[in-house]
Amino acid sequence: MLNKAPKLKQTVKSKMKSNINVRPASEAMIELLTLLFLNSLAEEAKAKAFEEKCATIRAQHLKAVSKKLLKKARG
């Protein structure tokens, strides 16, 4: 069974330069958006690996896809 993902609230607070409080609803939204981004990253990397006729997803596949997805995520 998979372990539950760690709460992002501590990570977000540690990365922030100022002391901004994050409400639980916002924390849940951040977690959902992060999971959606990771899901799309995994799907694109899987497609890239399939194009190269590779059975496993490697770091090179993620690097090739990450720039495109980050541009798409910015808007």
PQR file with spaces between the fields and no chain letter, atoms N, CA, C, O and H, PARSE charges and radii, in Angstrom:
ATOM       1  N    MET     1       0.834   -1.178    0.000 -0.4000 1.5000
ATOM       2  CA   MET     1       0.000    0.000    0.000 -0.0000 2.0000
ATOM       3  C    MET     1       0.879    1.242    0.000  0.5500 1.7000
ATOM       4  O    MET     1       1.905    1.283    0.679 -0.5500 1.4000
ATOM       5  N    LEU     2       0.486    2.230   -0.744 -0.4000 1.5000
ATOM       6  CA   LEU     2       1.252    3.465   -0.839 -0.0000 2.0000
ATOM       7  C    LEU     2       1.097    4.295    0.422  0.5500 1.7000
ATOM       8  O    LEU     2       0.032    4.335    1.039 -0.5500 1.4000
ATOM       9  H    LEU     2      -0.348    2.197   -1.296  0.4000 1.0000
ATOM      10  N    ASN     3       2.182    4.955    0.789 -0.4000 1.5000
ATOM      11  CA   ASN     3       2.121    5.864    1.919 -0.0000 2.0000
ATOM      12  C    ASN     3       1.415    7.142    1.508  0.5500 1.7000
ATOM      13  O    ASN     3       1.449    7.537    0.342 -0.5500 1.4000
ATOM      14  H    ASN     3       3.047    4.923    0.288  0.4000 1.0000
ATOM      15  N    LYS     4       0.781    7.779    2.465 -0.4000 1.5000
ATOM      16  CA   LYS     4       0.100    9.038    2.198 -0.0000 2.0000
ATOM      17  C    LYS     4       1.146   10.117    1.911  0.5500 1.7000
ATOM      18  O    LYS     4       2.187   10.177    2.564 -0.5500 1.4000
ATOM      19  H    LYS     4       0.753    7.458    3.412  0.4000 1.0000
ATOM      20  N    ALA     5       0.858   10.949    0.945 -0.4000 1.5000
ATOM      21  CA   ALA     5       1.783   12.027    0.599 -0.0000 2.0000
ATOM      22  C    ALA     5       1.938   12.984    1.774  0.5500 1.7000
ATOM      23  O    ALA     5       0.958   13.281    2.458 -0.5500 1.4000
ATOM      24  H    ALA     5       0.012   10.901    0.414  0.4000 1.0000
ATOM      25  N    PRO     6       3.152   13.472    2.020 -0.5600 1.5000
ATOM      26  CA   PRO     6       3.341   14.380    3.154  0.2800 2.0000
ATOM      27  C    PRO     6       2.623   15.701    2.918  0.5500 1.7000
ATOM      28  O    PRO     6       2.438   16.129    1.779 -0.5500 1.4000
ATOM      29  N    LYS     7       2.231   16.327    3.989 -0.4000 1.5000
ATOM      30  CA   LYS     7       1.559   17.610    3.890 -0.0000 2.0000
ATOM      31  C    LYS     7       2.514   18.644    3.305  0.5500 1.7000
ATOM      32  O    LYS     7       3.675   18.723    3.709 -0.5500 1.4000
ATOM      33  H    LYS     7       2.381   15.980    4.915  0.4000 1.0000
ATOM      34  N    LEU     8       2.036   19.416    2.378 -0.4000 1.5000
ATOM      35  CA   LEU     8       2.868   20.415    1.727 -0.0000 2.0000
ATOM      36  C    LEU     8       2.976   21.697    2.528  0.5500 1.7000
ATOM      37  O    LEU     8       3.791   22.563    2.209 -0.5500 1.4000
ATOM      38  H    LEU     8       1.093   19.352    2.050  0.4000 1.0000
ATOM      39  N    LYS     9       2.164   21.826    3.563 -0.4000 1.5000
ATOM      40  CA   LYS     9       2.153   23.071    4.326 -0.0000 2.0000
ATOM      41  C    LYS     9       3.527   23.366    4.908  0.5500 1.7000
ATOM      42  O    LYS     9       3.989   24.506    4.852 -0.5500 1.4000
ATOM      43  H    LYS     9       1.502   21.122    3.822  0.4000 1.0000
ATOM      44  N    GLN    10       4.184   22.358    5.464 -0.4000 1.5000
ATOM      45  CA   GLN    10       5.505   22.562    6.031 -0.0000 2.0000
ATOM      46  C    GLN    10       6.517   22.902    4.949  0.5500 1.7000
ATOM      47  O    GLN    10       7.385   23.750    5.155 -0.5500 1.4000
ATOM      48  H    GLN    10       3.809   21.432    5.510  0.4000 1.0000
ATOM      49  N    THR    11       6.414   22.253    3.804 -0.4000 1.5000
ATOM      50  CA   THR    11       7.324   22.525    2.709 -0.0000 2.0000
ATOM      51  C    THR    11       7.118   23.936    2.176  0.5500 1.7000
ATOM      52  O    THR    11       8.084   24.655    1.919 -0.5500 1.4000
ATOM      53  H    THR    11       5.708   21.564    3.637  0.4000 1.0000
ATOM      54  N    VAL    12       5.868   24.330    2.010 -0.4000 1.5000
ATOM      55  CA   VAL    12       5.560   25.660    1.493 -0.0000 2.0000
ATOM      56  C    VAL    12       6.055   26.721    2.464  0.5500 1.7000
ATOM      57  O    VAL    12       6.647   27.716    2.047 -0.5500 1.4000
ATOM      58  H    VAL    12       5.084   23.746    2.218  0.4000 1.0000
ATOM      59  N    LYS    13       5.818   26.517    3.752 -0.4000 1.5000
ATOM      60  CA   LYS    13       6.265   27.493    4.743 -0.0000 2.0000
ATOM      61  C    LYS    13       7.784   27.582    4.788  0.5500 1.7000
ATOM      62  O    LYS    13       8.330   28.669    4.973 -0.5500 1.4000
ATOM      63  H    LYS    13       5.336   25.709    4.091  0.4000 1.0000
ATOM      64  N    SER    14       8.475   26.458    4.622 -0.4000 1.5000
ATOM      65  CA   SER    14       9.925   26.493    4.675 -0.0000 2.0000
ATOM      66  C    SER    14      10.510   27.163    3.439  0.5500 1.7000
ATOM      67  O    SER    14      11.603   27.725    3.511 -0.5500 1.4000
ATOM      68  H    SER    14       8.031   25.575    4.471  0.4000 1.0000
ATOM      69  N    LYS    15       9.812   27.117    2.308 -0.4000 1.5000
ATOM      70  CA   LYS    15      10.307   27.727    1.081 -0.0000 2.0000
ATOM      71  C    LYS    15      10.001   29.223    0.999  0.5500 1.7000
ATOM      72  O    LYS    15      10.666   29.956    0.266 -0.5500 1.4000
ATOM      73  H    LYS    15       8.924   26.660    2.250  0.4000 1.0000
ATOM      74  N    MET    16       9.002   29.672    1.747 -0.4000 1.5000
ATOM      75  CA   MET    16       8.623   31.082    1.705 -0.0000 2.0000
ATOM      76  C    MET    16       9.635   31.933    2.451  0.5500 1.7000
ATOM      77  O    MET    16      10.226   31.498    3.440 -0.5500 1.4000
ATOM      78  H    MET    16       8.462   29.077    2.342  0.4000 1.0000
ATOM      79  N    LYS    17       9.826   33.144    1.968 -0.4000 1.5000
ATOM      80  CA   LYS    17      10.750   34.057    2.624 -0.0000 2.0000
ATOM      81  C    LYS    17      10.064   34.873    3.702  0.5500 1.7000
ATOM      82  O    LYS    17      10.725   35.396    4.599 -0.5500 1.4000
ATOM      83  H    LYS    17       9.346   33.497    1.165  0.4000 1.0000
ATOM      84  N    SER    18       8.766   34.987    3.626 -0.4000 1.5000
ATOM      85  CA   SER    18       8.026   35.723    4.640 -0.0000 2.0000
ATOM      86  C    SER    18       7.084   34.764    5.365  0.5500 1.7000
ATOM      87  O    SER    18       6.843   33.647    4.908 -0.5500 1.4000
ATOM      88  H    SER    18       8.229   34.562    2.898  0.4000 1.0000
ATOM      89  N    ASN    19       6.568   35.208    6.474 -0.4000 1.5000
ATOM      90  CA   ASN    19       5.665   34.365    7.261 -0.0000 2.0000
ATOM      91  C    ASN    19       4.227   34.586    6.803  0.5500 1.7000
ATOM      92  O    ASN    19       3.505   35.410    7.364 -0.5500 1.4000
ATOM      93  H    ASN    19       6.763   36.116    6.845  0.4000 1.0000
ATOM      94  N    ILE    20       3.823   33.845    5.785 -0.4000 1.5000
ATOM      95  CA   ILE    20       2.467   33.927    5.269 -0.0000 2.0000
ATOM      96  C    ILE    20       1.733   32.665    5.707  0.5500 1.7000
ATOM      97  O    ILE    20       2.218   31.553    5.501 -0.5500 1.4000
ATOM      98  H    ILE    20       4.409   33.176    5.329  0.4000 1.0000
ATOM      99  N    ASN    21       0.572   32.844    6.306 -0.4000 1.5000
ATOM     100  CA   ASN    21      -0.219   31.702    6.730 -0.0000 2.0000
ATOM     101  C    ASN    21      -0.963   31.117    5.538  0.5500 1.7000
ATOM     102  O    ASN    21      -1.517   31.847    4.716 -0.5500 1.4000
ATOM     103  H    ASN    21       0.178   33.748    6.473  0.4000 1.0000
ATOM     104  N    VAL    22      -0.966   29.796    5.456 -0.4000 1.5000
ATOM     105  CA   VAL    22      -1.670   29.090    4.390 -0.0000 2.0000
ATOM     106  C    VAL    22      -2.862   28.387    5.021  0.5500 1.7000
ATOM     107  O    VAL    22      -2.695   27.562    5.919 -0.5500 1.4000
ATOM     108  H    VAL    22      -0.516   29.203    6.123  0.4000 1.0000
ATOM     109  N    ARG    23      -4.058   28.706    4.558 -0.4000 1.5000
ATOM     110  CA   ARG    23      -5.266   28.088    5.092 -0.0000 2.0000
ATOM     111  C    ARG    23      -5.389   26.658    4.591  0.5500 1.7000
ATOM     112  O    ARG    23      -4.818   26.310    3.558 -0.5500 1.4000
ATOM     113  H    ARG    23      -4.195   29.376    3.828  0.4000 1.0000
ATOM     114  N    PRO    24      -6.130   25.829    5.316 -0.5600 1.5000
ATOM     115  CA   PRO    24      -6.267   24.421    4.911  0.2800 2.0000
ATOM     116  C    PRO    24      -6.845   24.234    3.514  0.5500 1.7000
ATOM     117  O    PRO    24      -6.437   23.320    2.798 -0.5500 1.4000
ATOM     118  N    ALA    25      -7.787   25.084    3.116 -0.4000 1.5000
ATOM     119  CA   ALA    25      -8.363   24.967    1.769 -0.0000 2.0000
ATOM     120  C    ALA    25      -7.308   25.268    0.708  0.5500 1.7000
ATOM     121  O    ALA    25      -7.250   24.606   -0.328 -0.5500 1.4000
ATOM     122  H    ALA    25      -8.118   25.827    3.698  0.4000 1.0000
ATOM     123  N    SER    26      -6.477   26.272    0.977 -0.4000 1.5000
ATOM     124  CA   SER    26      -5.404   26.608    0.040 -0.0000 2.0000
ATOM     125  C    SER    26      -4.366   25.499   -0.008  0.5500 1.7000
ATOM     126  O    SER    26      -3.820   25.190   -1.067 -0.5500 1.4000
ATOM     127  H    SER    26      -6.524   26.810    1.819  0.4000 1.0000
ATOM     128  N    GLU    27      -4.101   24.907    1.142 -0.4000 1.5000
ATOM     129  CA   GLU    27      -3.145   23.807    1.201 -0.0000 2.0000
ATOM     130  C    GLU    27      -3.636   22.626    0.371  0.5500 1.7000
ATOM     131  O    GLU    27      -2.854   21.995   -0.339 -0.5500 1.4000
ATOM     132  H    GLU    27      -4.544   25.158    2.002  0.4000 1.0000
ATOM     133  N    ALA    28      -4.914   22.332    0.461 -0.4000 1.5000
ATOM     134  CA   ALA    28      -5.490   21.237   -0.325 -0.0000 2.0000
ATOM     135  C    ALA    28      -5.415   21.544   -1.821  0.5500 1.7000
ATOM     136  O    ALA    28      -5.133   20.655   -2.624 -0.5500 1.4000
ATOM     137  H    ALA    28      -5.549   22.845    1.038  0.4000 1.0000
ATOM     138  N    MET    29      -5.666   22.796   -2.192 -0.4000 1.5000
ATOM     139  CA   MET    29      -5.586   23.185   -3.602 -0.0000 2.0000
ATOM     140  C    MET    29      -4.157   23.063   -4.123  0.5500 1.7000
ATOM     141  O    MET    29      -3.944   22.620   -5.252 -0.5500 1.4000
ATOM     142  H    MET    29      -5.895   23.518   -1.539  0.4000 1.0000
ATOM     143  N    ILE    30      -3.178   23.452   -3.308 -0.4000 1.5000
ATOM     144  CA   ILE    30      -1.775   23.331   -3.705 -0.0000 2.0000
ATOM     145  C    ILE    30      -1.410   21.863   -3.907  0.5500 1.7000
ATOM     146  O    ILE    30      -0.719   21.521   -4.866 -0.5500 1.4000
ATOM     147  H    ILE    30      -3.351   23.811   -2.391  0.4000 1.0000
ATOM     148  N    GLU    31      -1.872   20.995   -3.004 -0.4000 1.5000
ATOM     149  CA   GLU    31      -1.599   19.568   -3.137 -0.0000 2.0000
ATOM     150  C    GLU    31      -2.221   18.998   -4.405  0.5500 1.7000
ATOM     151  O    GLU    31      -1.581   18.222   -5.114 -0.5500 1.4000
ATOM     152  H    GLU    31      -2.433   21.273   -2.225  0.4000 1.0000
ATOM     153  N    LEU    32      -3.464   19.377   -4.698 -0.4000 1.5000
ATOM     154  CA   LEU    32      -4.129   18.872   -5.900 -0.0000 2.0000
ATOM     155  C    LEU    32      -3.431   19.344   -7.171  0.5500 1.7000
ATOM     156  O    LEU    32      -3.246   18.564   -8.106 -0.5500 1.4000
ATOM     157  H    LEU    32      -3.984   20.008   -4.122  0.4000 1.0000
ATOM     158  N    LEU    33      -3.046   20.607   -7.210 -0.4000 1.5000
ATOM     159  CA   LEU    33      -2.358   21.125   -8.389 -0.0000 2.0000
ATOM     160  C    LEU    33      -0.999   20.461   -8.576  0.5500 1.7000
ATOM     161  O    LEU    33      -0.581   20.199   -9.704 -0.5500 1.4000
ATOM     162  H    LEU    33      -3.195   21.241   -6.452  0.4000 1.0000
ATOM     163  N    THR    34      -0.316   20.192   -7.477 -0.4000 1.5000
ATOM     164  CA   THR    34       0.971   19.506   -7.558 -0.0000 2.0000
ATOM     165  C    THR    34       0.800   18.095   -8.094  0.5500 1.7000
ATOM     166  O    THR    34       1.576   17.653   -8.942 -0.5500 1.4000
ATOM     167  H    THR    34      -0.656   20.404   -6.561  0.4000 1.0000
ATOM     168  N    LEU    35      -0.206   17.391   -7.608 -0.4000 1.5000
ATOM     169  CA   LEU    35      -0.454   16.043   -8.098 -0.0000 2.0000
ATOM     170  C    LEU    35      -0.856   16.021   -9.563  0.5500 1.7000
ATOM     171  O    LEU    35      -0.440   15.133  -10.307 -0.5500 1.4000
ATOM     172  H    LEU    35      -0.836   17.751   -6.920  0.4000 1.0000
ATOM     173  N    LEU    36      -1.660   16.988   -9.984 -0.4000 1.5000
ATOM     174  CA   LEU    36      -2.031   17.077  -11.403 -0.0000 2.0000
ATOM     175  C    LEU    36      -0.816   17.338  -12.281  0.5500 1.7000
ATOM     176  O    LEU    36      -0.681   16.753  -13.356 -0.5500 1.4000
ATOM     177  H    LEU    36      -1.998   17.709   -9.380  0.4000 1.0000
ATOM     178  N    PHE    37       0.070   18.221  -11.820 -0.4000 1.5000
ATOM     179  CA   PHE    37       1.281   18.516  -12.591 -0.0000 2.0000
ATOM     180  C    PHE    37       2.168   17.278  -12.681  0.5500 1.7000
ATOM     181  O    PHE    37       2.682   16.966  -13.755 -0.5500 1.4000
ATOM     182  H    PHE    37      -0.040   18.696  -10.947  0.4000 1.0000
ATOM     183  N    LEU    38       2.353   16.575  -11.577 -0.4000 1.5000
ATOM     184  CA   LEU    38       3.194   15.377  -11.595 -0.0000 2.0000
ATOM     185  C    LEU    38       2.587   14.283  -12.460  0.5500 1.7000
ATOM     186  O    LEU    38       3.309   13.531  -13.114 -0.5500 1.4000
ATOM     187  H    LEU    38       1.936   16.828  -10.705  0.4000 1.0000
ATOM     188  N    ASN    39       1.261   14.193  -12.465 -0.4000 1.5000
ATOM     189  CA   ASN    39       0.584   13.213  -13.304 -0.0000 2.0000
ATOM     190  C    ASN    39       0.812   13.520  -14.783  0.5500 1.7000
ATOM     191  O    ASN    39       1.124   12.621  -15.565 -0.5500 1.4000
ATOM     192  H    ASN    39       0.674   14.804  -11.934  0.4000 1.0000
ATOM     193  N    SER    40       0.659   14.770  -15.160 -0.4000 1.5000
ATOM     194  CA   SER    40       0.876   15.133  -16.571 -0.0000 2.0000
ATOM     195  C    SER    40       2.340   14.970  -16.962  0.5500 1.7000
ATOM     196  O    SER    40       2.643   14.589  -18.092 -0.5500 1.4000
ATOM     197  H    SER    40       0.406   15.500  -14.525  0.4000 1.0000
ATOM     198  N    LEU    41       3.251   15.258  -16.028 -0.4000 1.5000
ATOM     199  CA   LEU    41       4.674   15.060  -16.300 -0.0000 2.0000
ATOM     200  C    LEU    41       4.983   13.584  -16.529  0.5500 1.7000
ATOM     201  O    LEU    41       5.745   13.241  -17.433 -0.5500 1.4000
ATOM     202  H    LEU    41       3.004   15.568  -15.110  0.4000 1.0000
ATOM     203  N    ALA    42       4.402   12.724  -15.724 -0.4000 1.5000
ATOM     204  CA   ALA    42       4.619   11.287  -15.886 -0.0000 2.0000
ATOM     205  C    ALA    42       4.035   10.776  -17.194  0.5500 1.7000
ATOM     206  O    ALA    42       4.646    9.939  -17.859 -0.5500 1.4000
ATOM     207  H    ALA    42       3.783   13.003  -14.990  0.4000 1.0000
ATOM     208  N    GLU    43       2.861   11.268  -17.569 -0.4000 1.5000
ATOM     209  CA   GLU    43       2.246   10.830  -18.828 -0.0000 2.0000
ATOM     210  C    GLU    43       3.069   11.264  -20.039  0.5500 1.7000
ATOM     211  O    GLU    43       3.267   10.484  -20.971 -0.5500 1.4000
ATOM     212  H    GLU    43       2.364   11.947  -17.029  0.4000 1.0000
ATOM     213  N    GLU    44       3.544   12.500  -20.023 -0.4000 1.5000
ATOM     214  CA   GLU    44       4.357   12.993  -21.139 -0.0000 2.0000
ATOM     215  C    GLU    44       5.691   12.255  -21.221  0.5500 1.7000
ATOM     216  O    GLU    44       6.164   11.946  -22.315 -0.5500 1.4000
ATOM     217  H    GLU    44       3.383   13.133  -19.265  0.4000 1.0000
ATOM     218  N    ALA    45       6.298   11.973  -20.067 -0.4000 1.5000
ATOM     219  CA   ALA    45       7.560   11.233  -20.055 -0.0000 2.0000
ATOM     220  C    ALA    45       7.346    9.801  -20.546  0.5500 1.7000
ATOM     221  O    ALA    45       8.209    9.234  -21.218 -0.5500 1.4000
ATOM     222  H    ALA    45       5.914   12.224  -19.179  0.4000 1.0000
ATOM     223  N    LYS    46       6.205    9.227  -20.211 -0.4000 1.5000
ATOM     224  CA   LYS    46       5.873    7.887  -20.695 -0.0000 2.0000
ATOM     225  C    LYS    46       5.747    7.878  -22.218  0.5500 1.7000
ATOM     226  O    LYS    46       6.231    6.962  -22.883 -0.5500 1.4000
ATOM     227  H    LYS    46       5.504    9.687  -19.666  0.4000 1.0000
ATOM     228  N    ALA    47       5.091    8.905  -22.763 -0.4000 1.5000
ATOM     229  CA   ALA    47       4.945    9.006  -24.208 -0.0000 2.0000
ATOM     230  C    ALA    47       6.303    9.191  -24.886  0.5500 1.7000
ATOM     231  O    ALA    47       6.560    8.615  -25.943 -0.5500 1.4000
ATOM     232  H    ALA    47       4.697    9.649  -22.222  0.4000 1.0000
ATOM     233  N    LYS    48       7.163    9.993  -24.272 -0.4000 1.5000
ATOM     234  CA   LYS    48       8.508   10.223  -24.827 -0.0000 2.0000
ATOM     235  C    LYS    48       9.310    8.924  -24.811  0.5500 1.7000
ATOM     236  O    LYS    48      10.007    8.614  -25.777 -0.5500 1.4000
ATOM     237  H    LYS    48       6.954   10.461  -23.413  0.4000 1.0000
ATOM     238  N    ALA    49       9.215    8.166  -23.720 -0.4000 1.5000
ATOM     239  CA   ALA    49       9.923    6.883  -23.639 -0.0000 2.0000
ATOM     240  C    ALA    49       9.382    5.904  -24.674  0.5500 1.7000
ATOM     241  O    ALA    49      10.145    5.136  -25.260 -0.5500 1.4000
ATOM     242  H    ALA    49       8.649    8.418  -22.935  0.4000 1.0000
ATOM     243  N    PHE    50       8.072    5.926  -24.899 -0.4000 1.5000
ATOM     244  CA   PHE    50       7.466    5.048  -25.898 -0.0000 2.0000
ATOM     245  C    PHE    50       7.943    5.402  -27.301  0.5500 1.7000
ATOM     246  O    PHE    50       8.156    4.519  -28.132 -0.5500 1.4000
ATOM     247  H    PHE    50       7.453    6.550  -24.423  0.4000 1.0000
ATOM     248  N    GLU    51       8.110    6.708  -27.563 -0.4000 1.5000
ATOM     249  CA   GLU    51       8.617    7.143  -28.870 -0.0000 2.0000
ATOM     250  C    GLU    51      10.022    6.614  -29.125  0.5500 1.7000
ATOM     251  O    GLU    51      10.369    6.258  -30.251 -0.5500 1.4000
ATOM     252  H    GLU    51       7.937    7.425  -26.889  0.4000 1.0000
ATOM     253  N    GLU    52      10.821    6.568  -28.069 -0.4000 1.5000
ATOM     254  CA   GLU    52      12.197    6.093  -28.206 -0.0000 2.0000
ATOM     255  C    GLU    52      12.317    4.582  -28.027  0.5500 1.7000
ATOM     256  O    GLU    52      13.421    4.042  -27.956 -0.5500 1.4000
ATOM     257  H    GLU    52      10.539    6.857  -27.154  0.4000 1.0000
ATOM     258  N    LYS    53      11.165    3.901  -27.954 -0.4000 1.5000
ATOM     259  CA   LYS    53      11.103    2.448  -27.815 -0.0000 2.0000
ATOM     260  C    LYS    53      11.871    1.969  -26.590  0.5500 1.7000
ATOM     261  O    LYS    53      12.628    1.000  -26.640 -0.5500 1.4000
ATOM     262  H    LYS    53      10.268    4.340  -28.011  0.4000 1.0000
ATOM     263  N    CYS    54      11.649    2.678  -25.495 -0.4000 1.5000
ATOM     264  CA   CYS    54      12.283    2.346  -24.220 -0.0000 2.0000
ATOM     265  C    CYS    54      11.201    1.858  -23.254  0.5500 1.7000
ATOM     266  O    CYS    54      10.104    2.415  -23.206 -0.5500 1.4000
ATOM     267  H    CYS    54      11.033    3.465  -25.454  0.4000 1.0000
ATOM     268  N    ALA    55      11.516    0.822  -22.495 -0.4000 1.5000
ATOM     269  CA   ALA    55      10.521    0.240  -21.594 -0.0000 2.0000
ATOM     270  C    ALA    55      10.382    1.014  -20.285  0.5500 1.7000
ATOM     271  O    ALA    55       9.347    0.933  -19.623 -0.5500 1.4000
ATOM     272  H    ALA    55      12.407    0.369  -22.534  0.4000 1.0000
ATOM     273  N    THR    56      11.408    1.755  -19.915 -0.4000 1.5000
ATOM     274  CA   THR    56      11.363    2.487  -18.647 -0.0000 2.0000
ATOM     275  C    THR    56      11.516    3.986  -18.882  0.5500 1.7000
ATOM     276  O    THR    56      12.122    4.424  -19.860 -0.5500 1.4000
ATOM     277  H    THR    56      12.248    1.821  -20.453  0.4000 1.0000
ATOM     278  N    ILE    57      10.960    4.743  -17.973 -0.4000 1.5000
ATOM     279  CA   ILE    57      11.091    6.201  -18.032 -0.0000 2.0000
ATOM     280  C    ILE    57      12.392    6.568  -17.333  0.5500 1.7000
ATOM     281  O    ILE    57      12.608    6.201  -16.178 -0.5500 1.4000
ATOM     282  H    ILE    57      10.467    4.387  -17.179  0.4000 1.0000
ATOM     283  N    ARG    58      13.246    7.283  -18.024 -0.4000 1.5000
ATOM     284  CA   ARG    58      14.537    7.672  -17.470 -0.0000 2.0000
ATOM     285  C    ARG    58      14.582    9.182  -17.269  0.5500 1.7000
ATOM     286  O    ARG    58      13.679    9.910  -17.683 -0.5500 1.4000
ATOM     287  H    ARG    58      13.071    7.582  -18.963  0.4000 1.0000
ATOM     288  N    ALA    59      15.648    9.633  -16.627 -0.4000 1.5000
ATOM     289  CA   ALA    59      15.808   11.056  -16.329 -0.0000 2.0000
ATOM     290  C    ALA    59      15.853   11.884  -17.611  0.5500 1.7000
ATOM     291  O    ALA    59      15.361   13.012  -17.632 -0.5500 1.4000
ATOM     292  H    ALA    59      16.381    9.042  -16.290  0.4000 1.0000
ATOM     293  N    GLN    60      16.424   11.352  -18.654 -0.4000 1.5000
ATOM     294  CA   GLN    60      16.509   12.097  -19.915 -0.0000 2.0000
ATOM     295  C    GLN    60      15.129   12.350  -20.509  0.5500 1.7000
ATOM     296  O    GLN    60      14.901   13.381  -21.142 -0.5500 1.4000
ATOM     297  H    GLN    60      16.823   10.436  -18.637  0.4000 1.0000
ATOM     298  N    HIS    61      14.215   11.416  -20.306 -0.4000 1.5000
ATOM     299  CA   HIS    61      12.849   11.611  -20.798 -0.0000 2.0000
ATOM     300  C    HIS    61      12.156   12.729  -20.009  0.5500 1.7000
ATOM     301  O    HIS    61      11.458   13.564  -20.585 -0.5500 1.4000
ATOM     302  H    HIS    61      14.400   10.579  -19.792  0.4000 1.0000
ATOM     303  N    LEU    62      12.354   12.737  -18.700 -0.4000 1.5000
ATOM     304  CA   LEU    62      11.759   13.786  -17.870 -0.0000 2.0000
ATOM     305  C    LEU    62      12.332   15.152  -18.211  0.5500 1.7000
ATOM     306  O    LEU    62      11.593   16.134  -18.285 -0.5500 1.4000
ATOM     307  H    LEU    62      12.920   12.059  -18.231  0.4000 1.0000
ATOM     308  N    LYS    63      13.638   15.223  -18.419 -0.4000 1.5000
ATOM     309  CA   LYS    63      14.259   16.509  -18.760 -0.0000 2.0000
ATOM     310  C    LYS    63      13.766   17.029  -20.100  0.5500 1.7000
ATOM     311  O    LYS    63      13.562   18.231  -20.266 -0.5500 1.4000
ATOM     312  H    LYS    63      14.238   14.425  -18.359  0.4000 1.0000
ATOM     313  N    ALA    64      13.576   16.131  -21.051 -0.4000 1.5000
ATOM     314  CA   ALA    64      13.117   16.546  -22.376 -0.0000 2.0000
ATOM     315  C    ALA    64      11.700   17.100  -22.335  0.5500 1.7000
ATOM     316  O    ALA    64      11.359   17.983  -23.122 -0.5500 1.4000
ATOM     317  H    ALA    64      13.742   15.154  -20.916  0.4000 1.0000
ATOM     318  N    VAL    65      10.887   16.602  -21.446 -0.4000 1.5000
ATOM     319  CA   VAL    65       9.477   16.975  -21.388 -0.0000 2.0000
ATOM     320  C    VAL    65       9.219   18.120  -20.407  0.5500 1.7000
ATOM     321  O    VAL    65       8.251   18.866  -20.560 -0.5500 1.4000
ATOM     322  H    VAL    65      11.163   15.884  -20.807  0.4000 1.0000
ATOM     323  N    SER    66      10.079   18.256  -19.407 -0.4000 1.5000
ATOM     324  CA   SER    66       9.804   19.200  -18.313 -0.0000 2.0000
ATOM     325  C    SER    66       9.730   20.652  -18.782  0.5500 1.7000
ATOM     326  O    SER    66       8.869   21.395  -18.310 -0.5500 1.4000
ATOM     327  H    SER    66      10.865   17.651  -19.283  0.4000 1.0000
ATOM     328  N    LYS    67      10.601   21.080  -19.691 -0.4000 1.5000
ATOM     329  CA   LYS    67      10.571   22.471  -20.155 -0.0000 2.0000
ATOM     330  C    LYS    67       9.244   22.810  -20.821  0.5500 1.7000
ATOM     331  O    LYS    67       8.677   23.879  -20.596 -0.5500 1.4000
ATOM     332  H    LYS    67      11.301   20.477  -20.074  0.4000 1.0000
ATOM     333  N    LYS    68       8.760   21.885  -21.643 -0.4000 1.5000
ATOM     334  CA   LYS    68       7.494   22.113  -22.333 -0.0000 2.0000
ATOM     335  C    LYS    68       6.328   22.199  -21.345  0.5500 1.7000
ATOM     336  O    LYS    68       5.457   23.058  -21.481 -0.5500 1.4000
ATOM     337  H    LYS    68       9.221   21.016  -21.825  0.4000 1.0000
ATOM     338  N    LEU    69       6.318   21.320  -20.367 -0.4000 1.5000
ATOM     339  CA   LEU    69       5.230   21.311  -19.389 -0.0000 2.0000
ATOM     340  C    LEU    69       5.285   22.525  -18.460  0.5500 1.7000
ATOM     341  O    LEU    69       4.244   23.060  -18.078 -0.5500 1.4000
ATOM     342  H    LEU    69       7.026   20.623  -20.257  0.4000 1.0000
ATOM     343  N    LEU    70       6.478   22.954  -18.100 -0.4000 1.5000
ATOM     344  CA   LEU    70       6.589   24.139  -17.252 -0.0000 2.0000
ATOM     345  C    LEU    70       6.081   25.382  -17.967  0.5500 1.7000
ATOM     346  O    LEU    70       5.448   26.238  -17.350 -0.5500 1.4000
ATOM     347  H    LEU    70       7.323   22.518  -18.410  0.4000 1.0000
ATOM     348  N    LYS    71       6.355   25.487  -19.269 -0.4000 1.5000
ATOM     349  CA   LYS    71       5.823   26.616  -20.043 -0.0000 2.0000
ATOM     350  C    LYS    71       4.300   26.564  -20.097  0.5500 1.7000
ATOM     351  O    LYS    71       3.631   27.592  -19.997 -0.5500 1.4000
ATOM     352  H    LYS    71       6.870   24.791  -19.770  0.4000 1.0000
ATOM     353  N    LYS    72       3.756   25.347  -20.258 -0.4000 1.5000
ATOM     354  CA   LYS    72       2.313   25.188  -20.322 -0.0000 2.0000
ATOM     355  C    LYS    72       1.667   25.503  -18.962  0.5500 1.7000
ATOM     356  O    LYS    72       0.568   26.055  -18.907 -0.5500 1.4000
ATOM     357  H    LYS    72       4.300   24.512  -20.339  0.4000 1.0000
ATOM     358  N    ALA    73       2.350   25.151  -17.876 -0.4000 1.5000
ATOM     359  CA   ALA    73       1.806   25.360  -16.540 -0.0000 2.0000
ATOM     360  C    ALA    73       1.792   26.839  -16.165  0.5500 1.7000
ATOM     361  O    ALA    73       0.940   27.271  -15.388 -0.5500 1.4000
ATOM     362  H    ALA    73       3.243   24.702  -17.920  0.4000 1.0000
ATOM     363  N    ARG    74       2.712   27.608  -16.698 -0.4000 1.5000
ATOM     364  CA   ARG    74       2.754   29.050  -16.389 -0.0000 2.0000
ATOM     365  C    ARG    74       1.576   29.777  -16.986  0.5500 1.7000
ATOM     366  O    ARG    74       1.093   30.759  -16.422 -0.5500 1.4000
ATOM     367  H    ARG    74       3.404   27.258  -17.329  0.4000 1.0000
ATOM     368  N    GLY    75       1.115   29.309  -18.112 -0.4000 1.5000
ATOM     369  CA   GLY    75      -0.052   29.942  -18.699 -0.0000 2.0000
ATOM     370  C    GLY    75       0.172   30.587  -20.004  0.5500 1.7000
ATOM     371  O    GLY    75      -0.757   31.151  -20.582 -0.5500 1.4000
ATOM     372  H    GLY    75       1.508   28.512  -18.571  0.4000 1.0000
